[in-house]
Amino acid sequence: MMRRPVRLKPDATCICVSALANVLVFAKVLVFAAVASGFSRIGAAQTASPSGDLDPRIVKLVASISEERLGTILKKLESFGTRSTLSSADSPTSGIGAARQWILDEMKSYSPTLQVSFDTHQVAPQGRITRPVELRNVMAILPGRSPRRVYISGHYDTVARPGGQGATNASGPADPDTPPARPADPNAPLDNLAPGVNDDGSGTALTIELARVFSQSGIDFDATLVFMCHAGEEQGLVGARLHAQKAVAEKIPIEAVFNNDIVGNDKGGNSIIDGASIRVYSEGPEDSPSRALARFIQRWGGRYVPSHRVRPMARPDRFGRGGDHSAYTQLGYTAVGFRESRENFTRQHDVRDTFEGISLPYLAQNARVNAASAATLALAPPPPAVVNDRGQPMISRAPSGYDANLRWSPSPGAVAYRIFWREAWGPDWQRDLLVGNVTNTILSNMQIDDFVFGVAAVDAAGHESFVSAYVTPPRANPPIR
Ligand SMILES: [Zn+2]
């Protein structure tokens, strides 16, 4: 269905919708009433998309993802033998030093507009870091018109242990306080074979390939895109945590992090095959920005890549497993973790994590979902703020006492806003409604206690931000004297 933004008269700041008894026909009637009472449609020239909801530039970008290139990158990553953060850094052909230099040079070759650099940190021995190491994330920045950032990431470091993840899973829940086994010589480089083609060569190859297609697309994105290959993930998300801490200290506006870790295998270790879906994990609670990002990926990934099913998971990650997105959510950033639908644990953290365990068509589909949703997000205006400066949601029952009165702050670049709602039981938005360039909408006789509401910002070409939801703030609990 073609949906074009509608715009109010310039002086109008509020849409007041007359009482509508039937919620089920609400959306259609409202749009009709709004147009009839003074809305005007924006000109056809302002809508970029002859294919309806899809932007042909994003369609082209998604189509330019190459299975062959993903395969070439994976074979190169495998060739380093190990990419352990604790491995040798001085060999030109093996270990993490050679790997990170190759990733840096590869991304540099894509476009002069990509700013590729090492994000370097000195890390002291602690936890699974057995000796002082210089840790280097490899990052490529594609500057946008605004400083707000959208990250696409994976971790290029690897690990292999006797028995791998299969043995870890079979031995039951691990005690997180158990100190790691000490190597015989903690100062010796950890150079045992750890190919890590799926964990997380797959997320790394996806990130590198998206750096190529985004930087060569010629699209002028509003958001700055960052293609980030983290290190130190296997020692406790160390590279991601250090980068996120630096971003907080430098007040870098990271709007969203798409983390990909183990996204290239479609054959479960239990023989169940699923090459047609991807899981997206996000930290709660239910209307947290990270959950909103997961819903956004389901909505926009599903439109551009309808043959691939996005399965949002309402939990931070898999049981007892972690990923770099959590390093960002812990510091208040919005982030999700993509995970293949059917894992083969016997290959993970094991010498068997080789190229043979990869399905390139599956990895490419996951790359397309990432690309479509990240491109939409980076072209869209930032999500509108729905809380005031005191952090209170700008929602009320005015004027009748029985209405849903929604207010938000204008989002730069928005020409319209899309209101979403659902019954206050259930995870997915059920209804949406495009309103004009306003910062207030009243939905008559919609009890705010019965629905969850949210607002997304929409630009002239129909690119949508993710949804800012109106959330009940936690109740104060002062001590009783
Ligand atoms: Zn991993």
Boltz pocket constraint, residues with backbone or C-beta under 6 A from the ligand:
constraints:
  - pocket:
      binder: B
      contacts: [[A, 155], [A, 157], [A, 199], [A, 200], [A, 233], [A, 261], [A, 262], [A, 322]]
      max_distance: 6.0
